[in-house]
Amino acid sequence: MGDLRYKADFLSSNDRDEGLQKLLKHTFLVLALPENEARLVADAFEVSKKFFSSPLPQNLKQAAKLGYKKNLPKERFQVRRTVRDDHFPTSLPEFKTLLLGVYDLFERIANELLKSILLFMGINHSELMSVYGDPNPPKLSSSVLNVFNYFNSSDIEKTVNCREHIDPGLITVLGKGTVGGLLVRDPTRSDVTWISVEDLMEPSDVIILTGQTLNFLTGGKVEGNLHWVGKNTSSRVNITFELRLAYPIYWPWDSENEKKERQKIKEKNSRKNLCCSTSK
């Protein structure tokens, strides 16, 4: 795992090309945040746990206005640039400050990676954005920050936390969950099906995943990362940011195209496993 972990500023170092090659090859990469950024993320995790443990509005419309949604086996709070400023709970003012801070941080990391990936592959970033819509303008942005709380309770033990999928956007940035659960597939590995990547991460790390839209924009040269969220013995809180184009071109969740892409990746990895097993 050590060879897939870089400092967050690796794009401005001699490790830039090596790190980008590994991200494109493995479809995920772990970044170690500097102390001040790691503290921001840690504080956001703490206030998120406080939010989920506090009484929530009983009126469902009010809860929806707050960006809150509950659907077993999890609940979530969502932040978008395009929503009104008053959707944050007034009873927890630091929640807004910290989540917007993490949004800015994760968005910057994702944007820097996107520009570097396209440049590395010889793709004109400006031309692409002029066609599909730059993800940055606040009034147009489709990007989203989600704070999840997976219940992991015994009464819903048979309910899958989050089934295997490829995120629809360009790049996803995730913090390390309060307990393990994120399982990723590495297309270069034939010896394991899923990697419990968080077990190998430091508390100050974030993980980068490639998405469906990046696969589309690069003509299939960058594979999207297939992953899912498994169970644990206690509740799991995590913060994720997904960079999306202003005009989304990804496949809807559980659409036929999304299912075909997911199946294609699974079959591709199955063929690799078969080749490796027959050659031994």
Salt bridges, closest charged atoms under 4 A:
ASP17 OD1 - ARG16 NH1 2.42
GLU37 OE2 - ARG108 NH2 2.70
ASP43 OD1 - ARG39 NH1 3.07
GLU46 OE2 - LYS49 NZ 2.98
ASP85 OD2 - LYS96 NZ 2.60
ASP86 OD2 - LYS65 NZ 3.59
ASP86 OD2 - ARG84 NH2 3.02
GLU94 OE2 - LYS50 NZ 3.82
ASP104 OD1 - ARG81 NH2 2.48
GLU107 OE1 - ARG81 NH2 2.89
GLU112 OE2 - ARG108 NH1 3.55
GLU164 OE2 - LYS266 NZ 3.01
ASP167 OD1 - HIS165 NE2 3.00
ASP167 OD1 - HIS227 NE2 3.35
ASP186 OD2 - HIS26 ND1 2.87
ASP191 OD1 - ARG189 NE 2.76
GLU198 OE1 - ARG236 NH1 2.65
ASP205 OD2 - ARG5 NE 2.81
GLU223 OE1 - LYS268 NZ 2.84
GLU242 OE2 - ARG244 NE 3.05
ASP254 OD1 - ARG163 NH2 2.93
ASP254 OD1 - ARG262 NH2 3.54
GLU256 OE2 - LYS259 NZ 3.99
GLU258 OE1 - ARG163 NH2 3.50
GLU258 OE1 - ARG262 NH2 3.09
GLU261 OE1 - LYS264 NZ 3.13
